[in-house]
Amino acid sequence: MGLTSKLGNLGVVTTTLETAVNWGRTGAMWPLLFGLACCAIEMMSTQASDYDMSRFGMELNRASPRQSDLMIVAGRVTRKMAPVVRQLYDQMAEPKWVISMGDCASCGGVYNNYAIVQGVDEIIPVDVYVAGCPPRPEQLIHGVMTLHEKIKGERVSQWA
Amino acid sequence: MNIIKGFRTTFKHLLEEPVTLQYPEQMRPFEARYKGRHHLRRYENGLEKCIGCALCAAACPADAIWVEAAENTDEERYSPGERYAKTYEINMLRCIFCGYCEDACPTQAIELGHEHQLSFTDRRDAIYTKEMLIDPVPSGGKPTPQKVEAGAFDRAIPDMPDPK
């Protein structure tokens, strides 16, 4: 797939390109404004001046999936909300990433019942899971940094 | 006139110190009662405090804890009393850090510490095993399993003073 299959191994060119593109991707990753429950309060607090996610290039939470790169699923996803989550994810432009913030989004948490999706990875692929109920702003920032580390490891051959 | 008044407020805020905490470099001090990642404690002689009773698992509202107990012998002793926790797993993605396990524990074996940097790229990494949770052997203690003399550690719960 992609560049290497068309042009062969370009050695230092692709390595430098990888570094540049991955740096660009980690440096300006706008999240989708998408809070579902109490975790959203912590997400707002992370975005506010005390912790200030703009330090990581997350200038503001876009309320439009087409202009965002990162979906932070903050809170429990009900079965009724699940199609909406999937639709929003599909509407986001590539490349896109998902952080599952908190216990409820990651695996249902305490809500082990018929109304809640037991982990948002049942409907969309998740890159980073952040533990905590709800996670503190520090924990969410740590999750964002974990995602940055993951993106820095991406290779040209993996680009779709 | 109003515009000057307005700009005065703006310029006043320009000179203020920024409130932003530079998080990965700076840390806000945590409250002593903050509940983070769990620790399994040891006695001073190196024996594990956990006796594998699974009361923590019963108290857990999120079913995050899995305990499997096995029998202690005097040749291979892990903890005082009859049994020890052979398997002790906590799923950090299920745990809601309420501290009920801490309250339920009869030997104060499990305590919630201050580590909070818990994010995973794989769901399986979120399951913390006993080896990851247990404290290192204190200086002067011996690693478990220990060989002890018969009858020395028959009580699972240590003698404690009467509650006041």
Interface residues (C-beta under 8 A of the other chain):
Chain A: S49 D50 Y51 D52 R55 D103 S106 C107 G108 G109 V110 N112 G119 D121 D127 V128 Y129 V130 A131 G132 C133 R136 P137 E138 Q139 I141 H142 G143 M145 T146 K150
Chain B: P18 V19 T20 L21 Q22 Y23 P24 M27 R28 P61 A62 D63 N91 M92 L93 R94 C95 I96 F97 C98 H116 Q117 L118 S119 F120 T121 D122 R123 A126
